[in-house]
Amino acid sequence: MLLIRKTVASVATCAILLLLVYVKGHTFALATSRQDVSQESYSTLNGTSLQSSIDQIRSRQKRAVEDITDDDDDFITRQAARGIEANEIGTCSEGLVLPLWMPQSPITSGDRAIRGFVYFMLMIYLFVGVSIISDRFMASIEAITSIERNVTVKGPKGEKQTMRVRIWNETVANLTLMALGSSAPEILLSVIEIYAKNFESGDLGPGTIVGSAAYNLFIIIALCMVLIPKGETRRIRHLRVFMVTASLSVLAYVWLWVILSVTSPGIVEVWEGLVTLIMFPLTVLWAYIAERRLLVYKYMDKNYRMNKRGTVVAGEHDSVELGGDEPKRLVNTNSSANAYNEARLEYIQLLAELRLKYPDADLDQLEMMAQEQMISRGNKSRAFYRIQATRKLIGSGNLMRKIQERAHDDLTQVKAQLHQFSDEEDEPTRIYFEPGHYTVMENCGEFEVRVVRRGDISGYSKVEFETQDGTASAGSDYVGKKGVLTFPPGVDEQRFKIEIIDDDIFEEDECFYIRLFNPSENVNLSVPQIATIMILDDDHAGIFAFADSLIEVSESVGVYDLPVMRYSGARGTVIVPYWSEDDTAIGGRHFGEVRGELIFENNVSEQYISIPILEESKYQKDVKFKMHIGEPRLAPDSAHYQNHTGDHTHDELLEKINEAEQKSPKDLTELERILLMSRPRNGELTTTNIRIRESQEFKATVDKLVARANVSAVLGTSSWKEQFKDALTVVPADESEFDTEEDVEEDVPKCFDYISHFVCLFWKVLFAFVPPTDICGGYVTFVISIFVIGVLTAVIGDAATYFGCVLNIKDSVTAICFVALGTSIPDTFASIIAAKQDETADNCIGNVTGSNAVNVFLGIGLAWSIASIYHMANGTTFNVEPGTIGFAVALFCGSAVIAVGVMMYRRVNSSIRAELGGPKTSKWIHASILISLWVIYLVVSTLEAYDIIQI
């Protein structure tokens, strides 16, 4: 509402000025001709016929032209003739694109008012169209400037890291493509006006550039200053770049005054136009040198500070406390590597915070929420805020919803990449055992072996199998077998059974093998093509041990089941104690401490210890702890330890073993020696080390998601279908301002959203035909968008000229009061959003000064270079009247110095120390100063244009 009131106040100011001019009479429009010519012309129109009036006016026009004795007779003659004829007859000259509203004469004051209103509404609608196509243009620029490449850097410990970094430098992107995107209408209007006026100078293009610069510097910064949330401030981070662009934004207009009034008054020579144009790349180069600390800047002091999000940022002579009681510290580091590492750390920190906030959510949900916040919190370009502002105004856009969709798509694609597998239908047929190892008890009778077929299973396949002896012998330990397995079409597995022979003789564990061979044509045998069958003797209580001395687990496993093996027998129920021991991993922090007993029932050969692994979601982790098993013992005679059949044989065995243990070795019988050998005991591995590492999937997911946490993808489009869907859909404005700390509720479009949507529907559907930004990296969208902006700008130029003509308003006044305001409204909203959401003031202040400098060097420099070269080729001179433009430039330069001084005062003032925000009283006082400068600029420029103020 505040912005609307400011806009209405601005329009009202212009309207009051124009009313004063209108009351003064039509003589203001005839300042370049004689007063008596104008008076007599109007009386002639009222008293004689139209044709005779025209003849008399033309004869007086001829006499007026003959009286002019300036050095450049040709140029002044053309200008005077055009001005006298158009103003005295009340007609307008034909525009470049827009047809002239006929008839031109005679028309009443009511007709003029109606035509002026129609032209005014047409300009507003055209400004809306330019804003929408600029949305597409800025999206293409964001796609171009966000192109990344892989680089390899060394980490803190010397290890190599591969990361993706943007090819475009941020400062260079902001001063070139980003500035072109936001200022394209002003720049193109200046160039098109030169062409439309047959390479003669005009007031509309330069006036729009100067007027837009004044509005941007005074009004936009004033609004950003007061609309910062209470108690918050915003400082410029890249102060060196700001000082460069601020200085050049003033020097640019000083240079205009020099070439118009000092070096060659009234004439723009070729070298002057080219120097103005060349200043554009020099500005970019100078800002880049300042930002990269090259040349003289490397000798300037530079401190690093850590902001509240833990990101290392640079400041000039500016140490900032980290907060609380922490001391000040300076961090100097490799910017590329640290930026990437800090992004990973921020992602992991976000994940940990979300895990505490939503303990019941699974990892995928947490990762998606973290990705949303990474995208929404990430550094946003000027294009992002410009597009967000435009979409809010036209009812197209909740970017938060697009961020949610993008985060979900990113996570889905990353997971798919991590778990990708090839299509089995394209693979050859493979046959193998699954599993390749079997452990069976001696008394199991028989067991089943499984053979699977993978790949193409559409045809017939067959394979032969046979058993082979190992330590177990066919006939005494198992029944040997040989046969053929047939797989009909569509069948992917076959099974067969092997019989095991039981005996009462105590013996070591034995094994034998089953081999696949002789597959049918077009069938490959894959590993394992030999299955190993381990026969456990059931006449011994067993030997207990871990399978490996070192086991590596991922912290994302949740609960790890540690196997404890029982071999060389499985007779009776055996109790095995176990416990954990801390090492570099701490119980309760990295894993859940465990202590207890495993119960191996009769004929059970394997049991598991369940160990909770506590996930910290660390990117790099390497800690370990130990697990121990104690001496196994046969279970006592109790209901809790009875086997499922109620058999108490092992209790009798325990009694016999206890009796044998009481005897000396010399008194033991052979049976008792066998009994002692059959008691349970530990094997070699009674201790194992469990190493907890970071989740490789989590690590890979973090790397990929951080690399994809790019706001540019949210701004772009991938298909025409998506563009037309967006164009036809009413989307509520994003009121959450990307505050993803709370759940985002589904909003319903409001009445204003529907009105904005239907008003802009024509433009939205029309520009949906522009190619998506995913085609050729956005370059096709860039070219087509700038062409469409040029066409619309040409129509705006014609409409603005007609508007001023029918209301007797000079082009210079139309430019600063209406055209400049219309082209700057999207930038106004974009800067306000940037001021509220960014942690710094760079996107709302730094870009204003940079854009002002670029507008002069590129907009006026390109137009005047073309015109001066054209006139040189034709043997004439390119004349520019220095009066109005020179006065506006001088007035703007003085006001700009005051505005920059106000911001620097706020930065160094101990009670504010920021360009934006701060105490309520001070920010309103300083904002009022800036607004007053703009009002003074409008009033004085308008009065000078109508010769009320003489220069």
Sequence and secondary structure as in RCSB ss.txt:
>XXXX:A:sequence
MLLIRKTVASVATCAILLLLVYVKGHTFALATSRQDVSQESYSTLNGTSLQSSIDQIRSRQKRAVEDITDDDDDF
ITRQAARGIEANEIGTCSEGLVLPLWMPQSPITSGDRAIRGFVYFMLMIYLFVGVSIISDRFMASIEAITSIERN
VTVKGPKGEKQTMRVRIWNETVANLTLMALGSSAPEILLSVIEIYAKNFESGDLGPGTIVGSAAYNLFIIIALCM
VLIPKGETRRIRHLRVFMVTASLSVLAYVWLWVILSVTSPGIVEVWEGLVTLIMFPLTVLWAYIAERRLLVYKYM
DKNYRMNKRGTVVAGEHDSVELGGDEPKRLVNTNSSANAYNEARLEYIQLLAELRLKYPDADLDQLEMMAQEQMI
SRGNKSRAFYRIQATRKLIGSGNLMRKIQERAHDDLTQVKAQLHQFSDEEDEPTRIYFEPGHYTVMENCGEFEVR
VVRRGDISGYSKVEFETQDGTASAGSDYVGKKGVLTFPPGVDEQRFKIEIIDDDIFEEDECFYIRLFNPSENVNL
SVPQIATIMILDDDHAGIFAFADSLIEVSESVGVYDLPVMRYSGARGTVIVPYWSEDDTAIGGRHFGEVRGELIF
ENNVSEQYISIPILEESKYQKDVKFKMHIGEPRLAPDSAHYQNHTGDHTHDELLEKINEAEQKSPKDLTELERIL
LMSRPRNGELTTTNIRIRESQEFKATVDKLVARANVSAVLGTSSWKEQFKDALTVVPADESEFDTEEDVEEDVPK
CFDYISHFVCLFWKVLFAFVPPTDICGGYVTFVISIFVIGVLTAVIGDAATYFGCVLNIKDSVTAICFVALGTSI
PDTFASIIAAKQDETADNCIGNVTGSNAVNVFLGIGLAWSIASIYHMANGTTFNVEPGTIGFAVALFCGSAVIAV
GVMMYRRVNSSIRAELGGPKTSKWIHASILISLWVIYLVVSTLEAYDIIQI
>XXXX:A:secstr
 HHHHHHHHHHHHHHHHHHHHHHH GGGGGTTS HHHHHHHHHHHHHS HHHHHHHHHHHHHHHHHT   S HHH
HHHHHHHHHHHHHHT     SSS   S  SS  HHHHHHHHHHHHHHHHHHHHHHHHHHHHHHHHHHHHHT EEE
EEEE TTS EEEEEEESS HHHHIIIIIHHHHHHHHHHHHHHHHHHTTT   SHHHHHHHHHHHIIIIIIHHHHH
HHS TT EEB S HHHHHHHHHHHHHHHHHHHHIIIIISTTEE HHHHHHHHHHHHHHHHHHHHHHHT GGGGGS
  EEEE TTS EEEESS     STT         HHHHHHHHHHHHHHHHHHHHHHH TTS HHHHHHHHHHHHH
HHS   HHHHHHHHHHHHTTB  HHHHHHHHHHHHHHHHHHHHT    GGGS EEEEESSSEEEEETTS EEEEE
EEEES  SS EEEEEEEEESSS BTTTB   EEEEEE TT  EEEEEEEB   SS    EEEEEEEE   TTEEE
 S  EEEEEEE TTS  EEEES SEEEEEGGGSEEEEEEEEES   S EEEEEEEE SSS BTTTB   EEEEEE
 TT  EEEEEEEB     SS EEEEEEEE   EE  SSGGG  TT   HHHHHHHHHHHHHHS GGG  HHHHHH
HHTS EE S  EEEEEEE  HHHHHHHHHHHHH  THHHHS S HHHHHHHHH  B    STT TTS        
HHHHHHHHHSHHHHHHHTTS  TTGGGGHHHHHHHHHHHHHHHHHHHHHHHHHHHHTT  HHHHIIIIIHHHHHH
HHHHHHHHHHHH SBSIIIIIHHHHHHHHIIIIIIHHHHHHHHHHHHHTT  EE  HHHHHHHHHHHHHHHHHHH
HHHHHHHH TTT SSEE SHHHHHHHHHHHHHHHHHHHHHHHHHHTTSS  
